[in-house]
Amino acid sequence: MMKHCIGALLVALCLAGCEGLVVKQDKTDPARTVKAETEPKAATPTTRNELEELLQYWERVRKLPATEMARELEVVRAAYVKDRNDQRRIQLAMLYMQPGSRSKELEKANMLLDLAQREGKQDDVRRPLIGLLAVLASEMKRLEDNAEQAAAKVKEEQRKAETAQERAEQQALRANDLQTKLEALKTLELQLRKAGRKS
């Protein structure tokens, strides 16, 4: 589903880049070839480039091995500390959302994306992507929390089983000890009876 959404955003990006193409006639020389000029749009090319950069960044970092991912996280985190702009904020959230992320990391991603949604402009072309990532991060965190709870429950059940096993073993040892003592008492009693008869 993520690939389909990203593909749709890329198509929209390409279509948006083709808008605003206006044909103008050079009045000084009617015979001159007609030129095509581009009028400025409300959403600047820089903003569209930032969206495309984020989509390409997601595709790149999700293929990184663990060691390079950790290095990339440190680099982007340091860059975000120096310049807390939305572009760095979204990139950092993307890194916190990679496969294998723990619940705490996904919580950080949620916080960063929530901040980007609250502080970003309503006409920012990155808003659909931010919303999509926020939904994905929330779902990933829910699944990770469930997995951690299930793992903790299994661990607790194992601990209880081990404790019960230890108690059973201790009771078996105690029973064997009592049986040994009982046999010793019986032997002693027989010896005393034999000694009494002889006397």
N, C-alpha and C positions, 0 to 999 in steps of 0.2 A: 504493500500500500504506500509506503514511503517513496518507493521509486516512481510510482504513478503520479503522486502529488508533486514530486520534484520535477518530473517530466512536464507536467501541466504548467508549472511555474516557468520552466524554461521556454515553452512555447509562447506563453504570455509575454515573457521578456523579449523574445524575438519580434513578436507582433508590435509591441510597444516601441521597439527601436525603429520600426518602419513608419511610424506615424509622423505627421508633421512635414512630409515631403511636399514642397510647394514649387510649382513651375513658374518662373518669371521671365518676361521678354525684355531683352536689352533694347531700350527705346532709341539709343544713339545709332544703332545699326540694325535695321529690321532683318537684314539678310544673315546676320550672325546667328550661329547655332543657339538654340534655347538652352539655358543653364538651369540646373536643378539646385535649389538651395534648401537648407533645413532651418525651420523656425524653432526657437527655443521653446521647450515645454516646461510645465510646472514642476514635473519630476525630472530633475537634472540627470544627464547621462552618468554623472558620478554615482548617484544613488542607485541607478540600474546596474552599474558596474559593481557596486557593493553587494547587491543581491546575487548577481552571477558569481562573484568571488566567494560568497558564502556557500552556494550550491556546489561549486567546484571544491571548496575546502572540505565539505562534508564527505564528498566522494573520495578525496585523497586520504584524510585521516582515518577513515574507517578501515582502510587496508593496511595501516601501519602495524608492525609487530609491537609487542608489549614494551620493549626497551625504547624504541623510537617514540612510542606514544607517551611514555613517561617524560622523555626529553622535551617533546613538543608541548606537553602540559606545563612544564616549568617555564618554557620560553614565553608562551602566551599569557600565563599567569603574571609573570614579571612585566610584560608589556601592558597588561590591563591595570596593574598597580600604578604604572607611570601615566597612563592615559585611559581613563575609564569611559571610553566611548562605546556606543551600541555595537559597533562592528566587533571590537575585541570582546565585549560582553557575550555576544552570541557565539563567537568562536570558542570561548572558554566553556560555555554551556554545552556546546557540541562535544567537546573533549570529555566532559563529565558524564556524557550520555553513551559512551562507547560500550560495546559488549563486555560484560564482566564487571561493570561498575557496581559499587556497593550502594546501599540505601543512602548513606551520608553524602556520597558524591552526587547522586540523583537529586537529593534535596537541595544541594548547592546549585545544580542546573535549574531546578524549578525557581529558586530565588532570583537567579540572574535573568531568566526569561520573564518572570513577573515584573522585575524592575524595568526591563526593556519595553514591555507592553505599557506600563504606567507612564514612563517618561518619554516614550517615542511619540512622534507626530502621527496623527490619524491618517494622513495621506502618504505615510512612509510605505514604499513598495515592499519593504521587508516584513510588514506586519503579518501577512498570511503565513509566511515561513515561520515567524516567531510563534504564532498561534499553533501551527502544526507541531513544532518542536515542543511546545509547552504540553500539549496533549500527549505526545509520545513520552516525554519525561515523566509525566504523572502516572501513565500506565506502566512504564518500566519500574517506577518506584513501588507501585502497588504490587506488582508481581514479585519484586525482590523482597519486599516486606513479608509477603506470604511465604516465600521460600525460606526466609530466615526464621520465621515463626515455626514452620514445619520442621526445619532442621533442629531448632531448639527443643521442640517437642520430642523429636526422635532421640535427641541426646539425653533429655530428661528421663525418657522411658528406659533407655539403655542404662542410665545411672541407677534407676530404681531396680532394674533387673539384676545388675551387678551387686547391688546392696542386698537384695533378697538371696542371691546365690551365696554371698559371703556369710549371711546369717544361717543359711541351710548347712553350709560346710562347718560353721562353728558349732551348730547344734549336733551335727553328726559326730564331730570330734568329742563333744561333751558326752554324748550318749555312749560312744566307744570307751571313754575314760571311766564312766560310771559302770559299764559292763565289766571292764577289767577289774575295777575295785570290788565289784560284787562277786566275781569269780574268785578273787583273792580271799575274800571273807569266807566264802563257802569252803575253800580249801583249808583255811585256818580252822574253821569250825570242825571239819572232818578230822583234822589232826588232833584237835583238843579232845574230841570224843574217843579217838583211838587211845590217846594217852590216858584218859580217865578209866578206860576199861582195863588197861594193863595194870594200873595201880590198884 
